[in-house]
Amino acid sequence: MSATVPDLAVPIGAVTLKNPIIPASGTFAASYGRVFDLGRLGGLVPKTLMPGYRPGHPPNRLTEAGGGLLNAVGIPSDGEEAFLRDTLPAYKGWGTPLIVSVSADTAAGFAELVALLEDEGVDAVELNLSCPNLEEGGKSFALDTKMTAEAVAACRSSKLPLWAKLSPNAEDIAAIAAAAVDAGADALIVANTLTGMAMRRDGRPALANVTGGLSGAPVKPVNLRCTYQVAQKLPGTPIIGCGGISTLQDVLDYMAAGASAVAVGSATFTRPLTMVNLVDEIASHCTSRGIAARDLTLRA
Amino acid sequence: MTAAAAAPGDTARETPRRGAPVFAGDVTVRTIAEASGVTTMTFDTPPAFRHISPGQFAMVSSNRDGAPLLARPMSLIATDPLEISFGYQGEGTRLIAAAEPGEKLHIMGPLGLPFAPLGSDALIVVEGAHFGTMLSLARMRHAAGEATHVLFVTRPPAQPAGPVTAGEQDAALMAMFEPYATVTAVPGDALAGALAAAGRPSAVAAGAFDHGMKIVQDWCDAEKIPGHAALQVAMPCGIGACKSCIKTFKDGRYHLVCEGPIFPIAEVAF
């Protein structure tokens, strides 16, 4: 490794990210390509694709709360055809891996979306398991080992690497993670937003959906704990840490807890250049220490 | 100070493309003036803002400790120097308004698509909370020698408007339009009558509360006059990533306001 050009690449199973910084699904758009070179990121992650047209939740969908952001967007989607025709091409050609996030309300629905992506030039698929499972009374896949395993297993015939995105709301996230890996997940994203609620001054809920997902700095201690627990349980499984990452120290904390890379979400809304600044800071950090980015990951 | 853009049809005009580069970074405040709860601020002008058009906006936020996480969308009033003007409504806009000359604010822009050409004799319908976009439009049209009449929809005079009353602020805002257009004050409940008396403009640009927009929409439809709506909702990211700045359109679907914020008024459900 050169002393001045650090090796920032990090392997996530069969996929090699250009560097450890990728967007968190749901917080990114190809339109950020107007602001910075998307090819500078470790990988790209469009908003989660769901089957068919979904309008998402009514407004208000997002509010500031508790020092973070609380959202209930409801995964609006224009459906598979529009995704393949309009969305996917905007993410191609940037010279960095493309990870497509999918979700569905049945295990078979997950499998259909993954199958659809099989020959679309996608590098990996994120299974966003936070969606309610309509076959199990609306309970989130990510809160149950059996449902998580069923969703992952339904997709496992795919050649594509499968990254399971877990929920910090799970009672025992390490057990959920183990179920996902046993069912065939190649990597884990730890973790999604934490369910919360905010009120307006008039006593009504701030979000139309009443509850939403809390993100940003307030969730970092929770998701960092989740990352550590999952890393301890599954020492051979790559982890992408997610939750409240906006500084180099946040990145280092997650990698010290066992993450191989991190996903940045809310911080991009506050300062759109956060991710590229983090890439630069990691490069400087590694250069000054004569190490590669992958060396930042600490595992027991 | 120059108006935001050249006139429609002027070869110097650059119609911003959806894919045009967007600046993001800290920009130094040059001047700041506050009167009647309306703050007007100029900045050192990044090159990306040298060709802007009415309807475009930027996401602006304070760098001060304790500032809200999310930027606030601000209409771009003029370039050379870059200028914004706003009435403060909450903590985010209050902190932006508290900036001092030499202080750096964070700005992302220019964003949004501008008005289509409105022709030689346009009517603007505007109320206090939407004045920025329409002030930019009136100034641009004046610079191009085009006639503009403004129906300024007034709020109940005693209603709070930041640190002052709506009556005081509305008077100040109308004075800001007067160098660039003829201005008529119209109470909200008299808007339909004022439109009926407005003659037949070449086009209408409207930015107001939903009930007022519905009145304008119905009138444009009945009179077969092209109408343009400047929509304004809470806008967390400004660039289409958060999918939160939504408005229902007549097709029954939510549309992202940041992808306008200027839309054909006939398409929007008010």
Interface residues (C-beta under 8 A of the other chain):
Chain A: T27 F28 A29 S31 Y32 G33 R34 V35 F36 K47 P55 G56 P58 P59 N60 R61 L62 E64 G67 G68 L69 N71 V73 P76 G216 S266 T268 F269 T270 R271 P272 L273
Chain B: R18 G19 A20 P21 V22 F23 A24 G25 S61 P68 L69 L70 A71 H106 M108 V233 A234 P236 C237 I239 G240 A241 C242 K243 S244 I246 R253 Y254
